[in-house]
Amino acid sequence: MTRYALGIDVGATKVAVATISEDLLVRQKQEVATQAGDGEQLWSKIEEVIASFLGSETGALLGIGVASAGPLDIPHGTLSPVNIPVWRDFPIIERLESISGGTKVALHGDALALAHAEHAIGAGRGWENMLGMVVSTGVGGGLILNGKVFPGETGNSCYIGHHSINFDGRLCVCGRQGCVEAYSSGPRMVAIAHENGFDPQLKTFIDLAQSAREGNAIALEAISQGTRALSIGIINFIGTLDINHVVIGGGVAEAGEIFWKPLRAHIEAESKAIGFLKNIQLRKAELQRDAGILGAALAVLR
Amino acid sequence: MTRYALGIDVGATKVAVATISEDLLVRQKQEVATQAGDGEQLWSKIEEVIASFLGSETGALLGIGVASAGPLDIPHGTLSPVNIPVWRDFPIIERLESISGGTKVALHGDALALAHAEHAIGAGRGWENMLGMVVSTGVGGGLILNGKVFPGETGNSCYIGHHSINFDGRLCVCGRQGCVEAYSSGPRMVAIAHENGFDPQLKTFIDLAQSAREGNAIALEAISQGTRALSIGIINFIGTLDINHVVIGGGVAEAGEIFWKPLRAHIEAESKAIGFLKNIQLRKAELQRDAGILGAALAVLR
């Protein structure tokens, strides 16, 4: 009898629901827009998709995995995704347990899910240790150590975007000073460019990257600063752990060489001082949009 | 038949050699001063002690563990301890293998050995995850994850003293800028105090701590800055990993409340922004001088 998992990826604009086989093939997949009325209405639509999938699948359901944008309260099983204001402390684990008759339900951050999926069947295949990162509207991460996900004590590892690399530096939204994310997320690179006179009509990282490709000095400098900060964060963390493999996904990482070229240069400069980091490998994530549902499902499949 | 390990702790002024039983009791122990002629003469004295121990012990030798001050080249099995200039790329693993007839030999950094020993029978007993640190003439660490030592890919985890917390800050001896160690080691706190007018006759951290206890404002400020930097490094790392337990040993940690009081206050301030770090426990190392030989022996006993 075939067995499968349900994977749910809670993103900013949509919630993806999918059934995934044990060999990590996506069987059925459907997306629900998050701008769909209040929190209960959104849940009803998701519940409908789940019911239809569970009704039509053959084989045994092994469990349900959820990957979500933060903040999460994993011990309590609740979500408060920044971009889904109708869900605050939404008890997704309880809801899923009640409709699935006590099957295993797991909740992880979206960056941890990406790391898990990229390690299993993406850019990090075969690596014993790996830092997976999402660089997008925020900067997050997930860790593979000794071949397994290291979720941390409350599931919040690896919270790499909010470690401070400049203790008297920019105040971060989190309350600390000089966090990696305060320099390196897409919106923060754009904001820093605006401070330096970048065209206020151009508001997104896609705009910033395009201007940089066209030679705009302010845009180039903002990306250089952002990738420098990111490289310091990466080297801080892989240097302290003594691991060598990094996979980066997320919208910013999709910008191509305008992001990767300065990042590689800063990584090389910053790693020189750490003699034992001799085999750094830095790769772009491969799985694109399915990383979330695959990583979610992996939490119950592996 | 009883079984035992040989533990060797290479420090700045002495090399301790001991036999340790499987239940972690020190059976025999002897120290060799490191200022004892050239590198081969030093080795001869150590070899003599080892031969005498191996000759007089009953039971089976399970292996030899070495804990050493850095830098180490663990893949090549060599030592170049900063304070033992007669040993540069000294091939200790090869030497030990040749005199012990092919028994297992393991080499770890001294901070990793401390973490291992404190976790096994010291201040970190029973903790699933733990950051162990040595704050002394340098700042080093060792990690316990899921109940086991995480040595990293070349044995250099956890290199916490050389992660940058101030990317445009003080140049560190390692070559990076703004490393934790550049603010928080004993000698660096003294040097920063001297920059601010602290009595040049007073040269050690013991002097600095005593002046601080007597109310010297420059000394108090240097310790406040040093413990702030240390707390940022600790929170960066335990926050990113989502772990809660920290044990600190080393000469600076022996200074008492003049060190621990500001450290605790900075840890509390710095951790506030990380909502999931709710159970931070910060303890002083318990094992004192035997931590090195015990941690060394543990590498072959466990």
Interface residues (C-beta under 8 A of the other chain):
Chain A: P71 I74 E128 N129 G141 L143 L145 N146 F150 P151 G152 E153 T154 G155 N156 S157 C158 Y159 I160 H162 H163 S164 I165 N166 F167 D168 G169 C172 C174 G175 R176 G178 R228 A229 I232 I235 N236 F237 G239 T240 L241 D242 I243 N244 E270 K272 A273 I274 G275 F276 K278 N279
Chain B: P71 I74 E128 N129 G141 L143 L145 N146 F150 P151 G152 E153 T154 G155 N156 S157 C158 Y159 I160 H162 H163 S164 I165 N166 F167 D168 G169 C172 C174 G175 R176 G178 R228 A229 I232 I235 N236 F237 G239 T240 L241 D242 I243 N244 E270 K272 A273 I274 G275 F276 K278 N279
